[in-house]
Amino acid sequence: MKRPVDDVKIFSGSSNPELAKAVCRMLGVPLGEAKLSRFQSGETYVSIGESVRGADVYVFQSFCHPVNDHFVELLVMIDALKRSSAGMINVILPYYGYARQEKQDQPREPITAKLLADVLTTVGAERVITMDLHAPAIQGFFNIPVDHMTALDLIADYLRGKDLSNAIIVSPDAGRAKTAERLATYLDLPVALMNKRRPKHNEAEITHVIGDVKGKVPIIIEDMIDTGGTLVKVIEGLAENGAKPEGILCATHAIFSHPAHERLNHPMIKEVVVTDTMPILRREELPKLKVISAAPLFAEAIDRIHTNRSISSLSLESGRM
């Protein structure tokens, strides 16, 4: 994929520089020079170390822990690039934080996912490239182009290397049903749906299993794994309904908030498959973890956007395969 692209500049915030470096290696473009630091007071400082005048600039930043610090850092980077006369500022958000706050579930709640979109647009972002939003409707929160990609093909390709003769794709809730159906179609497998309710944040109770899971190996597909509590309940609920205690968990974003590592070492979980949209710490504590790189998708997206070619074939969430 390496091509001489003199007017492309790729920068990275401090959230996930390894992903940005992998993309740069694939494109044959050096990672842009940027000094990122914090004052003793906690204020963020950014200095762009090279000319970006008129350049097509791409800034990588995932909203992982500490989410608010990384968000402010991104805003400061965009402002620095804008004031340095960058030609086009493209923001690559492998993981879009606050996506679970995309609607009001109760009176007087904020819609924080919309707030982030407004702030990013106001500060100077001109395009957003992201992957597997928790709610695809978040694309509509932006008044700038949003390329919403999915890691589903990457996960499907990995799973094809396994014996799937007795497997079933499971959606942990109604919100993932469409994704589960697509994965089941890719792999020519049956699909089941779990019904759950949330008494409070990061907690879930499984109420029903729709589909015949008896004697089958469940492959659960999610957009993210946070504390892992919901997925453990899903695995246990499937086992109670006759599924084999050999579950495979698949997700794009490995948030892994405490106590995710302990929960994901559950004996009924055989493997955990994620991508590198976020840095994964303490990998050694989760030997059943498999990490698939999303760098090839982002590298190809950058190349196609820069050369004004369609990226609809890159497994966009819109379904235009």
Secondary structure, DSSP 8 states (H G I E B T S, - for coil): -----TTEEEEE-SS-HHHHHHHHHHHT--B--EEEEE-TTS-EEEEE-S--BT-EEEEE----SSHHHHHHHHHHHHHHHHHTTBSEEEEEESS-TTTT-SS-SSTT---HHHHHHHHHHHHT--EEEEE--SSGGGGGG-SS-EEEE-SHHHHHHHHTTS--TTEEEEESSGGGHHHHHHHHHHHT--EEEEEEE-SSTT--EEEEEES--TT-EEEEEEEEESSSHHHHHHHHHHHHTT--S-EEEEEEEE---TTHHHHHT-TTEEEEEEESSS----GGG-TTEEEE--HHHHHHHHHHHHTT---TTTTBTTS--
